Amino acid sequence: VNNLIIVTPSQWLLKLVNQSFLKEYDSICINNGIDLSIFSPRHSDFRKKYGLENKRVILGVAFEWGYRKGLDIFTKLSRILDSRYVIVLIGYNGQLHIENLITIGRTNNQIELAEIYSAADVFLNPTREDNFPTVNIEALACGTPVVTFDNGGSKEMIDETCGIVLADEDVETIKSTIDELIDSNKIKAQACRNKALEYDYKKKFK
């Protein structure tokens, strides 16, 4: 037992461990990694299939949608977006019946998921509690910038070269942030990809 080493995927969780009764044990952080041969910029007919050729696509991906994952943020945001935008939610099996919001059920096809990441203009992850979400890294690996909240470990793979971390949940701020991100074109796809290279699973798990 004395040789126990606690491994966490995020600095956020590591800090919590070191504040708990587990602090007597050695602990380290080893981030999650992804397969960069699968998650990479890809061409597809996704936009054409859904009639989004001239739209600004805001993407959200989750395995189980709800308040913790920020589903309410997407529905609130949809009400204030103009006609240039559409929200695409992956992993939602129901129907939200919102004009500028498309839901697509969970896919087990990682290539298809990478194509959708690549087709998006921005990946929005309004999570309220997350350890070290690989969806952020997957989006970056496909060349798509990330907007997320300053919660849990969601911000740990984001810097000024690849995305924006927001301090609060105000949807007007989210909207203006996304507007500026797309209009300015300051964050380049290659910079996002370069950031994702730090999380190659082949380097993380040897």
N, C-alpha and C positions, 0 to 999 in steps of 0.2 A: 504493500500500500504506500510505503514511503517513496516509491519510485513513480507514483502516479503523476502524469503530466496531462493537464487539461488543455485541449486544443479548441479554439473558437475560430469561426470563419470571418469574424469582424472585430475591429478594435472596440466597437461599442459593447459587444458582448464580453470581450476580454476585461473591459473596465468594470462591468457588472460583476463578473466572477471575482475580480480582485477587491471588490467591496463587500463580498459575501463571506460566509463561513469557509468557502473553498479557497480563500486567499492563502491558506497555509501551504497549498500545493503549488508546484511550478506550473506556469501557464504560458502559452504562446498563441499567436494568431497566424493561421494559415488560411488565406482567402480562398473562396470558391474559385474554380476555373471552368472554362467552357472549351468545347471543340471548335477551334478557329477555322478548321477546314470545312465545317458545316455552316457555321455562322460567319458569313462573309457577304460583301455586296453582291447581289444577284438581280438579274433581269427576269421579269415575269410579266404575265398579262393580268396581274391582280387589279391594277387600276382600271383597265379596260373592262374586265369582267364585272366590276361593280359601278362602272360609269363615273370614275373618279379622275379622269384624265386631266381635268382643269381645276381640281380641288386641292386645297391644302389639307393634308391628312394628318390628324392627331391620333396616335395609336396608344392603346392600353392593352396589356397582356396580364392575365392572372389565371391561376388554376381554380380559384374559388373567390368569386366576387362578393363584396359586402362592404360594410362600413370601414373595416380595418384596411381594406385595399383601396378605399376612396371611390367607390362606385357613385356615391352621392355627389362627389366633386365633378365627375364627368357629366352627370345629368344637369347639375347647376350650370356648368360651363356651356353645355349645349344650348341653353336658353339665351345666352348672350353673344354667341358667335354669329358672325354674318354669313352670308350665303357662299362665301369663298371656302368655308371650312366644312369638313366632315370628321366626325369621330368614329374610329373603328375599335371595337372592343373584342378581343380574342378570349375565348374561354367562358363566355356567357351563353348559356343554352336557352335562355328565355327570350322574350321580345319586350323591348322597352317602349316601343311605339313613339319614338321621337324622330322627327323628320330628318335631322342631320346627324343621326347616330345609327351606325350599322353594328349589329352583333353577329359574331361568328363563333360557333361552338368550339370546344377544345379540340385541338389537333395534335395527334401524336407524330405527325410528319414534320421532322425538324427542318427539312429542306423547304417545305411550304412555309413554315414559320419564318425562316430566314428571308424568303422572298417578300413576305408581308412587312417584316422589319425594314427591308431595303426600300420598299415602296412608300414608306411613311416619310413625312417631312420632319416630324418630331415625335419622340417617345415620351409620353407623360406617365409618371409613376407617382400618384398622389398617396402613397402608402402612409399609414399612420403608425405602423409597427412592422418592421422587417429587419431581419438579421443582416444579410448581405445578399440582396436580390440579384440572382444571375440574369434576370430579364434585362436589367440595366446594361450589363456587360454584353449580352446578346445583341441588343439594339446598337450599341457602340460598334461592335464587331462588324455590323452590317452597314456602318457609315451613317447612322442616324443619331443626332444629338438627343440628350436626355434632360428632361426637366423633372425634378423631384423635390420632396420636402426634406427639411432638416430633422428627420426622424430616424432613430435606430441607426443601422449601418448603410442605409440607402445612399447616403451622400459620399461614402468613402471612396468610390471609384470615379467620382465626378470632379473635374477641375475646370478652369476657365477655357480650356482648349476643346472640351467635348460636351459641355452642358451647363446647366444653371441649377443651383440649389436655392429653394425659396424658404424663407423663415416662417411664413404663416400660410394659411389656407384660403386666403381671400381670392375668390374666383376672378374678380376684375384684375387683380395683380397677375394671376396665372395667364389670363387672356392677353394682357399687354406684354407680358414676358415672351409669350409664344409669337405674338405679332412682331416684336422687335427681333427675336431670334431668326425668324424666317426672312423678314425684310432686309436685315443687315447682311445676312449670309456670311457672318463673321466666323462661324464655326463650320469647318470644312469636314467633308466625309472622311478624308484621309486622316485628319487629326483624331477623329473619333475612333477609327480603326487602329491607329497607333496606340491609343490609350488601352484599347481592348487587348492588345498584344501582351500587356503585362499580366494577363489572366489566362494564359494558355494552360489548359489542364495538364498538358504533358510536362510543363515546368513546375506546376504546383504539386503534383502528386507523382513523385518518383519512387 
